[in-house]
Amino acid sequence: MTTWIARRPHWLLMMAGVFFLGAGWIVGSARPEQAAAAGRIASPHSGFAAPDFDLERLNGERLRLSDLRGQVVVVNLWATWCPPCRAEMPALQQLYEAHQDEGLVVVAVNATDQDSASAAGAFVAERGLTFPVVLDPQGEASRAYALQAMPSTFVVDRQGVIREVLIGGPVSLATLRSLVAPLLEEAG
């Protein structure tokens, strides 16, 4: 009794199919790197340049991420209706207070397209947050950072490269310190 595997034409056809599927997978997997080389990042992750943004702060001033080069930056995407976002804000404030003199900046990007500027302002005032809070009313930063869940936190080194990505939360102060400490020690 002969099986289909024993038949040479069937075996060769199956092997050719596996080869072409593998080649297709390799080509398809290369696209994010090609997009990054062309200046488009499919999904920001460690080792990629942090997508720049130019957003308005709660106080009306503009903040451009690229202007913070030379400092370690923690970019946190959040909303007031998000319980884990609210829960991790005290840790972000403590981190900022403890390390701002060493070159750390925390930038909280409020997903204002899913929230409101008034709710963000009230929350910041109620919690006494002193780090920069910017508003993202059109969702530009959320799209640039491929926001999947809130909160999402990106730790950016002094050269503007993402070193860590934390999706979800709340993130503890100990975790945040362990991620920024080595970057603060690096020369700019």
Buried (B, 14 or more C-beta within 10 A) or exposed (E): EEEEEEEEEEEEEEEEEEEEEEEEEEEEEEEBEEEBEEEEBEEBBEEBBBBEBEBBEBEEEEBEBEEBBEBBBBBBBBBBBBEBBBBBBBBBBEBBEBBBEEBBBBBBBBBBBBBBEEBBBEBBEEEEBEBBBBBBBEEBBBEBBBBEEBBBBBBBBBEBBBBBBBEEBBBEBEBBBEBBEEBBEEEE
